[in-house]
Amino acid sequence: MTLFYLLMLTIVALVIYSGYDETLNLVKYLDLQFKYTILRVRMKFMERTLRKKLLIDRAKFKESFQEYIKNAD
């Protein structure tokens, strides 16, 4: 409950100090930063998945290419 009161006090202080519009701009900025952080984390997981798939595909390609070279002779 104390955290809630501190948060409300901070928001009220920001509104008093910089005005309503600037406080909303700050909240929008923080929201965008949070969403961007989540997006970067998701991109890291996608990168790991793609790297694993590409390594598997690369190994399969090397095997099939070696077979192709043997059969071409």
N, CA, C and O atoms as a printed pandas DataFrame, in Angstrom:
     atom_number atom_name residue_name chain_id  residue_number  x_coord  y_coord  z_coord
0              1         N          MET        A               1    0.827   -1.185    0.000
1              2        CA          MET        A               1    0.000    0.000    0.000
2              3         C          MET        A               1    0.872    1.251    0.000
3              4         O          MET        A               1    0.518    2.271   -0.592
4              5         N          THR        A               2    2.001    1.158    0.663
5              6        CA          THR        A               2    2.905    2.302    0.723
6              7         C          THR        A               2    3.432    2.631   -0.671
7              8         O          THR        A               2    3.588    3.800   -1.022
8              9         N          LEU        A               3    3.702    1.609   -1.454
9             10        CA          LEU        A               3    4.190    1.820   -2.811
10            11         C          LEU        A               3    3.162    2.579   -3.650
11            12         O          LEU        A               3    3.525    3.448   -4.442
12            13         N          PHE        A               4    1.901    2.255   -3.478
13            14        CA          PHE        A               4    0.839    2.956   -4.198
14            15         C          PHE        A               4    0.826    4.432   -3.837
15            16         O          PHE        A               4    0.720    5.286   -4.717
16            17         N          TYR        A               5    0.931    4.738   -2.551
17            18        CA          TYR        A               5    0.927    6.138   -2.121
18            19         C          TYR        A               5    2.149    6.884   -2.650
19            20         O          TYR        A               5    2.046    8.045   -3.045
20            21         N          LEU        A               6    3.290    6.229   -2.660
21            22        CA          LEU        A               6    4.488    6.877   -3.195
22            23         C          LEU        A               6    4.356    7.126   -4.699
23            24         O          LEU        A               6    4.799    8.159   -5.202
24            25         N          LEU        A               7    3.757    6.195   -5.399
25            26        CA          LEU        A               7    3.537    6.372   -6.827
26            27         C          LEU        A               7    2.585    7.535   -7.094
27            28         O          LEU        A               7    2.842    8.362   -7.969
28            29         N          MET        A               8    1.503    7.596   -6.354
29            30        CA          MET        A               8    0.552    8.695   -6.520
30            31         C          MET        A               8    1.187   10.040   -6.165
31            32         O          MET        A               8    0.955   11.040   -6.845
32            33         N          LEU        A               9    1.979   10.059   -5.112
33            34        CA          LEU        A               9    2.668   11.288   -4.719
34            35         C          LEU        A               9    3.633   11.735   -5.815
35            36         O          LEU        A               9    3.743   12.928   -6.098
36            37         N          THR        A              10    4.321   10.792   -6.424
37            38        CA          THR        A              10    5.244   11.120   -7.511
38            39         C          THR        A              10    4.495   11.683   -8.713
39            40         O          THR        A              10    4.931   12.668   -9.309
40            41         N          ILE        A              11    3.386   11.074   -9.068
41            42        CA          ILE        A              11    2.600   11.552  -10.211
42            43         C          ILE        A              11    2.051   12.944   -9.943
43            44         O          ILE        A              11    2.096   13.808  -10.818
44            45         N          VAL        A              12    1.538   13.166   -8.750
45            46        CA          VAL        A              12    1.018   14.492   -8.394
46            47         C          VAL        A              12    2.144   15.521   -8.420
47            48         O          VAL        A              12    1.950   16.639   -8.898
48            49         N          ALA        A              13    3.309   15.154   -7.915
49            50        CA          ALA        A              13    4.446   16.081   -7.925
50            51         C          ALA        A              13    4.864   16.404   -9.357
51            52         O          ALA        A              13    5.196   17.551   -9.657
52            53         N          LEU        A              14    4.852   15.419  -10.237
53            54        CA          LEU        A              14    5.187   15.676  -11.636
54            55         C          LEU        A              14    4.172   16.598  -12.296
55            56         O          LEU        A              14    4.543   17.487  -13.062
56            57         N          VAL        A              15    2.901   16.390  -12.006
57            58        CA          VAL        A              15    1.862   17.250  -12.579
58            59         C          VAL        A              15    2.028   18.674  -12.070
59            60         O          VAL        A              15    1.904   19.626  -12.841
60            61         N          ILE        A              16    2.302   18.827  -10.801
61            62        CA          ILE        A              16    2.484   20.168  -10.231
62            63         C          ILE        A              16    3.726   20.833  -10.815
63            64         O          ILE        A              16    3.698   22.019  -11.146
64            65         N          TYR        A              17    4.803   20.086  -10.943
65            66        CA          TYR        A              17    6.080   20.660  -11.381
66            67         C          TYR        A              17    6.094   20.985  -12.878
67            68         O          TYR        A              17    6.501   22.078  -13.271
68            69         N          SER        A              18    5.650   20.035  -13.714
69            70        CA          SER        A              18    5.815   20.236  -15.154
70            71         C          SER        A              18    4.507   20.358  -15.928
71            72         O          SER        A              18    4.531   20.623  -17.130
72            73         N          GLY        A              19    3.410   20.177  -15.290
73            74        CA          GLY        A              19    2.134   20.297  -15.981
74            75         C          GLY        A              19    1.604   18.950  -16.445
75            76         O          GLY        A              19    2.321   17.951  -16.496
76            77         N          TYR        A              20    0.338   18.966  -16.777
77            78        CA          TYR        A              20   -0.363   17.746  -17.146
78            79         C          TYR        A              20    0.164   17.165  -18.462
79            80         O          TYR        A              20    0.426   15.965  -18.550
80            81         N          ASP        A              21    0.318   18.013  -19.482
81            82        CA          ASP        A              21    0.742   17.522  -20.798
82            83         C          ASP        A              21    2.136   16.904  -20.764
83            84         O          ASP        A              21    2.360   15.845  -21.349
84            85         N          GLU        A              22    3.057   17.550  -20.093
85            86        CA          GLU        A              22    4.421   17.013  -20.031
86            87         C          GLU        A              22    4.471   15.712  -19.231
87            88         O          GLU        A              22    5.262   14.821  -19.538
88            89         N          THR        A              23    3.635   15.607  -18.216
89            90        CA          THR        A              23    3.583   14.366  -17.446
90            91         C          THR        A              23    3.050   13.225  -18.311
91            92         O          THR        A              23    3.554   12.104  -18.244
92            93         N          LEU        A              24    2.030   13.514  -19.124
93            94        CA          LEU        A              24    1.512   12.487  -20.030
94            95         C          LEU        A              24    2.550   12.105  -21.079
95            96         O          LEU        A              24    2.650   10.936  -21.451
96            97         N          ASN        A              25    3.321   13.074  -21.558
97            98        CA          ASN        A              25    4.400   12.747  -22.505
98            99         C          ASN        A              25    5.426   11.827  -21.858
99           100         O          ASN        A              25    5.926   10.904  -22.502
100          101         N          LEU        A              26    5.741   12.069  -20.602
101          102        CA          LEU        A              26    6.682   11.212  -19.888
102          103         C          LEU        A              26    6.126    9.797  -19.740
103          104         O          LEU        A              26    6.856    8.820  -19.909
104          105         N          VAL        A              27    4.846    9.686  -19.427
105          106        CA          VAL        A              27    4.214    8.371  -19.287
106          107         C          VAL        A              27    4.212    7.646  -20.632
107          108         O          VAL        A              27    4.471    6.444  -20.687
108          109         N          LYS        A              28    3.923    8.367  -21.716
109          110        CA          LYS        A              28    3.959    7.759  -23.049
110          111         C          LYS        A              28    5.359    7.259  -23.379
111          112         O          LYS        A              28    5.525    6.162  -23.913
112          113         N          TYR        A              29    6.359    8.064  -23.060
113          114        CA          TYR        A              29    7.743    7.672  -23.319
114          115         C          TYR        A              29    8.098    6.407  -22.543
115          116         O          TYR        A              29    8.698    5.486  -23.098
116          117         N          LEU        A              30    7.734    6.359  -21.273
117          118        CA          LEU        A              30    8.031    5.178  -20.463
118          119         C          LEU        A              30    7.311    3.945  -21.003
119          120         O          LEU        A              30    7.863    2.845  -21.001
120          121         N          ASP        A              31    6.075    4.136  -21.466
121          122        CA          ASP        A              31    5.322    3.027  -22.047
122          123         C          ASP        A              31    6.011    2.503  -23.309
123          124         O          ASP        A              31    6.123    1.292  -23.499
124          125         N          LEU        A              32    6.469    3.412  -24.167
125          126        CA          LEU        A              32    7.166    2.989  -25.381
126          127         C          LEU        A              32    8.477    2.280  -25.060
127          128         O          LEU        A              32    8.825    1.300  -25.718
128          129         N          GLN        A              33    9.197    2.756  -24.071
129          130        CA          GLN        A              33   10.447    2.109  -23.686
130          131         C          GLN        A              33   10.193    0.695  -23.173
131          132         O          GLN        A              33   10.947   -0.229  -23.478
132          133         N          PHE        A              34    9.130    0.535  -22.395
133          134        CA          PHE        A              34    8.774   -0.782  -21.868
134          135         C          PHE        A              34    8.419   -1.738  -23.007
135          136         O          PHE        A              34    8.873   -2.882  -23.027
136          137         N          LYS        A              35    7.605   -1.265  -23.955
137          138        CA          LYS        A              35    7.224   -2.111  -25.087
138          139         C          LYS        A              35    8.430   -2.473  -25.939
139          140         O          LYS        A              35    8.531   -3.596  -26.432
140          141         N          TYR        A              36    9.346   -1.522  -26.113
141          142        CA          TYR        A              36   10.550   -1.777  -26.909
142          143         C          TYR        A              36   11.435   -2.820  -26.231
143          144         O          TYR        A              36   12.033   -3.659  -26.905
144          145         N          THR        A              37   11.520   -2.771  -24.916
145          146        CA          THR        A              37   12.314   -3.756  -24.179
146          147         C          THR        A              37   11.727   -5.154  -24.356
147          148         O          THR        A              37   12.463   -6.115  -24.579
148          149         N          ILE        A              38   10.423   -5.265  -24.257
149          150        CA          ILE        A              38    9.762   -6.557  -24.462
150          151         C          ILE        A              38   10.015   -7.056  -25.883
151          152         O          ILE        A              38   10.263   -8.244  -26.092
152          153         N          LEU        A              39    9.953   -6.159  -26.848
153          154        CA          LEU        A              39   10.196   -6.530  -28.236
154          155         C          LEU        A              39   11.621   -7.031  -28.445
155          156         O          LEU        A              39   11.840   -7.999  -29.174
156          157         N          ARG        A              40   12.589   -6.375  -27.810
157          158        CA          ARG        A              40   13.982   -6.818  -27.937
158          159         C          ARG        A              40   14.180   -8.201  -27.340
159          160         O          ARG        A              40   14.927   -9.009  -27.891
160          161         N          VAL        A              41   13.523   -8.484  -26.220
161          162        CA          VAL        A              41   13.630   -9.816  -25.608
162          163         C          VAL        A              41   13.037  -10.868  -26.541
163          164         O          VAL        A              41   13.622  -11.934  -26.732
164          165         N          ARG        A              42   11.885  -10.571  -27.115
165          166        CA          ARG        A              42   11.269  -11.515  -28.055
166          167         C          ARG        A              42   12.152  -11.736  -29.276
167          168         O          ARG        A              42   12.241  -12.852  -29.790
168          169         N          MET        A              43   12.802  -10.678  -29.738
169          170        CA          MET        A              43   13.699  -10.806  -30.882
170          171         C          MET        A              43   14.903  -11.683  -30.554
171          172         O          MET        A              43   15.379  -12.425  -31.413
172          173         N          LYS        A              44   15.397  -11.605  -29.331
173          174        CA          LYS        A              44   16.514  -12.467  -28.927
174          175         C          LYS        A              44   16.113  -13.939  -28.986
175          176         O          LYS        A              44   16.873  -14.776  -29.472
176          177         N          PHE        A              45   14.911  -14.251  -28.486
177          178        CA          PHE        A              45   14.444  -15.632  -28.538
178          179         C          PHE        A              45   14.252  -16.090  -29.987
179          180         O          PHE        A              45   14.575  -17.227  -30.330
180          181         N          MET        A              46   13.726  -15.203  -30.831
181          182        CA          MET        A              46   13.574  -15.544  -32.240
182          183         C          MET        A              46   14.933  -15.791  -32.882
183          184         O          MET        A              46   15.083  -16.703  -33.695
184          185         N          GLU        A              47   15.923  -14.982  -32.518
185          186        CA          GLU        A              47   17.269  -15.154  -33.062
186          187         C          GLU        A              47   17.846  -16.511  -32.681
187          188         O          GLU        A              47   18.431  -17.197  -33.519
188          189         N          ARG        A              48   17.683  -16.899  -31.422
189          190        CA          ARG        A              48   18.183  -18.200  -30.978
190          191         C          ARG        A              48   17.525  -19.332  -31.754
191          192         O          ARG        A              48   18.197  -20.262  -32.199
192          193         N          THR        A              49   16.212  -19.251  -31.913
193          194        CA          THR        A              49   15.480  -20.289  -32.636
194          195         C          THR        A              49   15.947  -20.373  -34.088
195          196         O          THR        A              49   16.175  -21.464  -34.612
196          197         N          LEU        A              50   16.087  -19.222  -34.730
197          198        CA          LEU        A              50   16.517  -19.222  -36.127
198          199         C          LEU        A              50   17.935  -19.745  -36.286
199          200         O          LEU        A              50   18.230  -20.468  -37.237
200          201         N          ARG        A              51   18.812  -19.384  -35.361
201          202        CA          ARG        A              51   20.186  -19.884  -35.443
202          203         C          ARG        A              51   20.218  -21.407  -35.340
203          204         O          ARG        A              51   20.944  -22.068  -36.083
204          205         N          LYS        A              52   19.428  -21.964  -34.414
205          206        CA          LYS        A              52   19.377  -23.421  -34.276
206          207         C          LYS        A              52   18.869  -24.072  -35.558
207          208         O          LYS        A              52   19.441  -25.054  -36.031
208          209         N          LYS        A              53   17.793  -23.521  -36.118
209          210        CA          LYS        A              53   17.228  -24.091  -37.343
210          211         C          LYS        A              53   18.209  -23.988  -38.504
211          212         O          LYS        A              53   18.349  -24.921  -39.294
212          213         N          LEU        A              54   18.885  -22.850  -38.601
213          214        CA          LEU        A              54   19.834  -22.684  -39.701
214          215         C          LEU        A              54   21.030  -23.615  -39.569
215          216         O          LEU        A              54   21.538  -24.114  -40.574
216          217         N          LEU        A              55   21.481  -23.853  -38.356
217          218        CA          LEU        A              55   22.591  -24.783  -38.175
218          219         C          LEU        A              55   22.197  -26.200  -38.565
219          220         O          LEU        A              55   22.984  -26.923  -39.176
220          221         N          ILE        A              56   20.987  -26.593  -38.214
221          222        CA          ILE        A              56   20.499  -27.926  -38.590
222          223         C          ILE        A              56   20.374  -28.021  -40.110
223          224         O          ILE        A              56   20.805  -29.003  -40.715
224          225         N          ASP        A              57   19.778  -26.987  -40.724
225          226        CA          ASP        A              57   19.625  -26.994  -42.178
226          227         C          ASP        A              57   20.982  -26.987  -42.879
227          228         O          ASP        A              57   21.150  -27.628  -43.917
228          229         N          ARG        A              58   21.927  -26.282  -42.328
229          230        CA          ARG        A              58   23.262  -26.225  -42.926
230          231         C          ARG        A              58   23.935  -27.605  -42.896
231          232         O          ARG        A              58   24.567  -28.023  -43.866
232          233         N          ALA        A              59   23.785  -28.292  -41.773
233          234        CA          ALA        A              59   24.370  -29.634  -41.670
234          235         C          ALA        A              59   23.721  -30.580  -42.677
235          236         O          ALA        A              59   24.412  -31.366  -43.324
236          237         N          LYS        A              60   22.407  -30.509  -42.811
237          238        CA          LYS        A              60   21.710  -31.360  -43.784
238          239         C          LYS        A              60   22.142  -31.023  -45.209
239          240         O          LYS        A              60   22.302  -31.913  -46.043
240          241         N          PHE        A              61   22.327  -29.744  -45.477
241          242        CA          PHE        A              61   22.752  -29.336  -46.813
242          243         C          PHE        A              61   24.151  -29.853  -47.129
243          244         O          PHE        A              61   24.412  -30.308  -48.242
244          245         N          LYS        A              62   25.043  -29.784  -46.153
245          246        CA          LYS        A              62   26.399  -30.293  -46.375
246          247         C          LYS        A              62   26.375  -31.787  -46.694
247          248         O          LYS        A              62   27.076  -32.248  -47.595
248          249         N          GLU        A              63   25.563  -32.539  -45.948
249          250        CA          GLU        A              63   25.459  -33.980  -46.199
250          251         C          GLU        A              63   24.917  -34.259  -47.598
251          252         O          GLU        A              63   25.467  -35.081  -48.329
252          253         N          SER        A              64   23.852  -33.582  -47.962
253          254        CA          SER        A              64   23.265  -33.826  -49.282
254          255         C          SER        A              64   24.195  -33.358  -50.395
255          256         O          SER        A              64   24.215  -33.959  -51.469
256          257         N          PHE        A              65   24.957  -32.306  -50.162
257          258        CA          PHE        A              65   25.908  -31.834  -51.168
258          259         C          PHE        A              65   27.049  -32.829  -51.356
259          260         O          PHE        A              65   27.503  -33.061  -52.476
260          261         N          GLN        A              66   27.504  -33.413  -50.254
261          262        CA          GLN        A              66   28.556  -34.436  -50.352
262          263         C          GLN        A              66   28.052  -35.645  -51.140
263          264         O          GLN        A              66   28.781  -36.200  -51.962
264          265         N          GLU        A              67   26.814  -36.048  -50.891
265          266        CA          GLU        A              67   26.231  -37.159  -51.648
266          267         C          GLU        A              67   26.111  -36.804  -53.125
267          268         O          GLU        A              67   26.360  -37.642  -53.992
268          269         N          TYR        A              68   25.738  -35.590  -53.401
269          270        CA          TYR        A              68   25.606  -35.143  -54.790
270          271         C          TYR        A              68   26.951  -35.194  -55.511
271          272         O          TYR        A              68   27.030  -35.621  -56.663
272          273         N          ILE        A              69   28.001  -34.757  -54.827
273          274        CA          ILE        A              69   29.344  -34.779  -55.425
274          275         C          ILE        A              69   29.780  -36.221  -55.697
275          276         O          ILE        A              69   30.349  -36.512  -56.749
276          277         N          LYS        A              70   29.513  -37.121  -54.747
277          278        CA          LYS        A              70   29.886  -38.528  -54.943
278          279         C          LYS        A              70   29.131  -39.136  -56.117
279          280         O          LYS        A              70   29.708  -39.877  -56.913
280          281         N          ASN        A              71   27.844  -38.827  -56.227
281          282        CA          ASN        A              71   27.024  -39.392  -57.300
282          283         C          ASN        A              71   27.329  -38.756  -58.652
283          284         O          ASN        A              71   27.105  -39.377  -59.692
284          285         N          ALA        A              72   27.831  -37.545  -58.649
285          286        CA          ALA        A              72   28.126  -36.858  -59.910
286          287         C          ALA        A              72   29.360  -37.435  -60.578
287          288         O          ALA        A              72   29.498  -37.346  -61.798
288          289         N          ASP        A              73   30.256  -38.021  -59.807
289          290        CA          ASP        A              73   31.497  -38.573  -60.389
290          291         C          ASP        A              73   31.245  -39.816  -61.118
291          292         O          ASP        A              73   32.174  -40.410  -61.666
